[in-house]
Amino acid sequence: MFHFKSGLEFALQQDKKDQLSNFRNQFHIPKDDNGNELVYMTGNSLGLQPKITKDYIDQELNDWANLGVEGHTKAKNPWTQYHNYLTETMADIVGAKPLEVVVMNSLTANLHFMMVSFYQPTPKRYKILIESDAFPSDKYAVESQLRHHGFDDKEGLILWKAPKDEELVNYEDLETILKIHGDEIALVMIGGVNYYTGQFLDLKRITSLGHSYGCKVGFDCAHGAGNVQLNLHDSGADFAVWCTYKYLNSGPGSLAGIFVHERHANNKNLNRFTGWWSHNNQTRFNMRGEFDQLAGAEGWQMSNPAILSMAAIRASLDVFKDAGFDKLCKKSQQLTGYLEFLINELKNPNIKIITPKNPEERGCQLSIQVKNADRSLQHKLLQANVITDWREPDVIRCAPTPLYNSFEDVYKMVEILKNLLDE
Ligand SMILES: *Cc1c(COP(=O)(O)O)cnc(C)c1O
């Protein structure tokens, strides 16, 4: 595969060879008080701001200033159809057909709305299967769905756990769970890339397994979208949700995405929560008459969306389109492989990377466990101009993203970590 070498010289050479290295200049890189760029390793938490984002938002602010309500139809990018400008690129990034994708609401809200359609419990089949270290918001969401339908949120929740003293879940355990509980499980809802370990799960395998026991299967791809090739359509999943402020660089709290598989596109029997934006867009503004369901993922929209936020998403997606997502994924494997190489070179017995070693089973994030360390390590890294993310009890999450992180960033981060650990 890749051949890495130690020393700064190698990092600088890699940056020089890297055809995507110029994209870093298209982003605002946070700086310290003296104007030095920080080493930003938290694109998994909040992606950095593309410089063009401001222009995209300004366009809509200006049209709003000049046109007022007329902007809905007369803006340069008419607001009534603004979401359409995002769909194709977004579908491409998550590996879906445009019909299957729409940008709307926020992530946890979308998860709930998907469960309105795809969590239809019966007295016999009502349980929900999630991974035991699911992102807390997802766990709270599924628990509240259980309660909402009158079930006990402990008894109704089945956890896919990693084996004792291990961090990663495995498929044999999932098969066992389904063998025992398959006919009680209404919904399998899993984080596509685990936020804590960085493990990228096999969506297709999980979907086939779940479906073979008659369960619906959905994924939260917050840590996958813009990070790995999700191939959502081919996975066969019933639905997926994700946010756009992590790897998709669209700003704090920005709107989120949904995927609904093509086979459900025109299914009007699925339960759903609707609003005027789920209604046929040809007759929506007649403002009367019978509800007429829009086909595809668009039919799950409810409200007219936040245009300023969509403008930021559009800017970011245009950067992705420019770079090419395939190329980004390839660079990502190199960059993360390099981080792994340098960490392993430290030969520090207190350090363990808990993220899978196989590049196909992870994205750009490595979760680095540092025995006996505490949060002060992250603070020291911050004082040394390295922004990482700390997860209790002892894990540094570090996500070099291919759009704006350099090999030099990775080199610097590991050098600084090494010096701190040597202290
Ligand atoms: C980031 C993240 C969230 C956050 O949810 P919001 O609704 O955007 O606040 C939820 N779930 C997962 C898996 C996440 O990674």
Ligand as a Chemical Component Dictionary entry (heavy atoms), coordinates in Angstrom:
data_LIG
# 
_chem_comp.id                   LIG 
_chem_comp.type                 NON-POLYMER 
_chem_comp.pdbx_formal_charge   0 
_chem_comp.three_letter_code    LIG 
# 
loop_
_chem_comp_atom.comp_id 
_chem_comp_atom.atom_id 
_chem_comp_atom.alt_atom_id 
_chem_comp_atom.type_symbol 
_chem_comp_atom.charge 
_chem_comp_atom.model_Cartn_x 
_chem_comp_atom.model_Cartn_y 
_chem_comp_atom.model_Cartn_z 
_chem_comp_atom.pdbx_ordinal 
LIG C1 C1 C 0 -23.147 14.749 15.729 1  
LIG C2 C2 C 0 -24.137 13.691 15.950 2  
LIG C3 C3 C 0 -25.433 13.982 16.425 3  
LIG C4 C4 C 0 -25.859 15.385 16.770 4  
LIG O1 O1 O 0 -27.217 15.567 16.560 5  
LIG P1 P1 P 0 -27.863 17.004 16.194 6  
LIG O2 O2 O 0 -29.285 16.704 16.051 7  
LIG O3 O3 O 0 -27.209 17.499 14.936 8  
LIG O4 O4 O 0 -27.567 17.928 17.337 9  
LIG C5 C5 C 0 -26.324 12.923 16.574 10 
LIG N1 N1 N 0 -25.962 11.653 16.281 11 
LIG C6 C6 C 0 -24.725 11.347 15.806 12 
LIG C7 C7 C 0 -24.356 9.921  15.495 13 
LIG C8 C8 C 0 -23.770 12.347 15.667 14 
LIG O5 O5 O 0 -22.546 12.040 15.235 15 
# 
loop_
_chem_comp_bond.comp_id 
_chem_comp_bond.atom_id_1 
_chem_comp_bond.atom_id_2 
_chem_comp_bond.value_order 
_chem_comp_bond.pdbx_ordinal 
LIG C1 C2 SING 1  
LIG C2 C3 SING 2  
LIG C2 C8 DOUB 3  
LIG C3 C4 SING 4  
LIG C3 C5 DOUB 5  
LIG C4 O1 SING 6  
LIG O1 P1 SING 7  
LIG P1 O2 DOUB 8  
LIG P1 O3 SING 9  
LIG P1 O4 SING 10 
LIG C5 N1 SING 11 
LIG N1 C6 DOUB 12 
LIG C6 C7 SING 13 
LIG C6 C8 SING 14 
LIG C8 O5 SING 15 
# 
